[in-house]
Amino acid sequence: MHLAQLNVAHLREPLDSLTLADFVAALEPINALSDAAPGFVWRMKGGEGPTDTIRHDYGDDLLVNFSIWESRETLWNFVYRSAHLPVMRRRLEWFHRATEPYTVMWWVPEGYRPSLAEAMARLSVLRAEGAGPEAFTFREFYDSSEAASRPAAAEVRK
């Protein structure tokens, strides 16, 4: 099993604004760092450009980051023990303060690539029901053994 993660943030201003210039400048190096990080498996991209963001129907001000990692430890190391951390610490300069959960994780079978709609549904589950094997966070984490019998796992094994 691999660990899928989605995090979302509501932009304070459009991506091409001066306020977000440092954030946009950090996209290419942070994405490159992510892609080369131990345990990185996949990330959804918005295009071929290094600063292209994911296009979706969830609102123009919603920025989406969606990736898959080999384990909790490898994702943790990227998020909190790499050059990603100083950028993340500046998030309130660029994004509105979240009033509800904005990040969610869940286990997926190796080789499976969930859709953005599935990822957003997982975030909705976390927001409505709290953490559980279907949708959880670093703080309220669930082991992959609790997700092994999920329908997505059964579909991939067919």
NORKAUR-V398629 format. One record per residue. N is the residue number from 1. OMEGA is omega in whole degrees, -180 to 180 (none if undefined). NEAR is the number of other C-alpha atoms within 8 Angstrom. D_CENTER is the distance of its C-alpha to the mean C-alpha in Angstrom with 2 decimals. Layout:
{{N OMEGA NEAR D_CENTER} {N OMEGA NEAR D_CENTER}}
//
This chain:
{{1 175 9 16.69} {2 -176 11 13.29} {3 175 13 10.19} {4 176 12 7.30} {5 174 13 4.03} {6 167 14 2.71} {7 -176 10 3.98} {8 179 10 7.20} {9 178 11 10.37} {10 -179 9 13.93} {11 174 12 15.77} {12 -179 9 19.14} {13 177 9 20.73} {14 -179 8 20.29} {15 -178 8 18.50} {16 -180 6 22.01} {17 177 8 23.40} {18 180 5 24.85} {19 -177 8 22.77} {20 -176 12 19.53} {21 180 10 21.36} {22 178 7 20.15} {23 -180 9 16.47} {24 178 10 17.12} {25 -179 8 19.20} {26 -176 9 16.48} {27 -177 10 14.06} {28 -179 10 16.20} {29 -180 8 16.84} {30 176 10 13.37} {31 177 9 12.08} {32 177 8 15.30} {33 178 9 14.80} {34 -176 9 11.47} {35 -179 10 13.26} {36 -175 7 16.24} {37 174 8 14.85} {38 178 5 16.45} {39 177 9 14.50} {40 180 13 12.04} {41 -171 9 12.43} {42 168 8 10.69} {43 176 9 8.32} {44 -180 8 9.10} {45 179 8 11.49} {46 -179 8 13.51} {47 -178 8 16.69} {48 -180 6 18.61} {49 -176 5 18.83} {50 179 8 16.97} {51 178 7 16.00} {52 178 9 15.42} {53 -178 9 12.57} {54 176 11 11.43} {55 -176 5 14.41} {56 -179 5 14.42} {57 -176 5 16.84} {58 178 5 15.12} {59 -177 6 16.94} {60 -177 6 17.57} {61 -178 9 16.35} {62 176 10 12.77} {63 -174 11 10.29} {64 172 10 7.05} {65 -172 10 4.23} {66 -176 12 3.61} {67 178 11 5.24} {68 -177 12 8.00} {69 180 15 10.09} {70 -174 12 13.69} {71 174 9 13.62} {72 -177 9 12.65} {73 -178 6 14.92} {74 176 12 13.50} {75 179 12 9.95} {76 -179 9 12.03} {77 177 9 14.29} {78 -174 11 11.96} {79 -169 9 10.47} {80 -177 8 13.98} {81 180 9 16.54} {82 178 8 16.10} {83 175 8 16.69} {84 -174 11 13.12} {85 180 10 14.53} {86 177 7 17.24} {87 -179 10 15.07} {88 180 7 12.74} {89 -180 7 16.09} {90 -171 8 17.16} {91 -179 8 14.52} {92 173 8 17.35} {93 -170 7 19.35} {94 -174 12 17.05} {95 175 10 15.34} {96 176 9 17.09} {97 -179 5 16.98} {98 178 7 14.94} {99 178 4 17.50} {100 180 5 15.41} {101 -179 9 12.26} {102 177 9 9.23} {103 -180 10 6.60} {104 176 14 7.24} {105 174 13 7.78} {106 -179 13 10.55} {107 176 12 12.79} {108 176 14 13.62} {109 177 11 16.82} {110 180 6 16.97} {111 -179 4 17.11} {112 177 7 15.48} {113 -180 5 12.94} {114 175 7 11.83} {115 175 6 12.28} {116 178 7 10.28} {117 177 6 13.03} {118 -180 8 12.43} {119 179 12 8.79} {120 177 9 10.33} {121 177 8 13.21} {122 178 13 11.46} {123 177 14 10.38} {124 177 8 14.03} {125 179 11 15.37} {126 -179 14 13.93} {127 -176 9 15.38} {128 -171 6 18.62} {129 -175 6 19.36} {130 -176 9 17.56} {131 176 11 16.04} {132 -178 8 17.39} {133 -179 10 16.93} {134 -175 10 15.13} {135 -175 14 12.44} {136 -177 15 12.20} {137 174 10 11.00} {138 -176 7 12.13} {139 179 4 15.27} {140 -170 7 16.07} {141 177 8 15.12} {142 -180 8 16.63} {143 -178 7 17.99} {144 -180 8 17.49} {145 180 5 21.16} {146 -179 8 20.55} {147 -172 12 18.42} {148 -178 10 20.73} {149 180 7 22.78} {150 -180 7 20.14} {151 180 6 21.20} {152 179 8 18.50} {153 -180 11 19.82} {154 180 9 23.32} {155 -177 7 22.74} {156 -178 8 21.49} {157 -179 5 24.49} {158 none 4 26.98}}
//
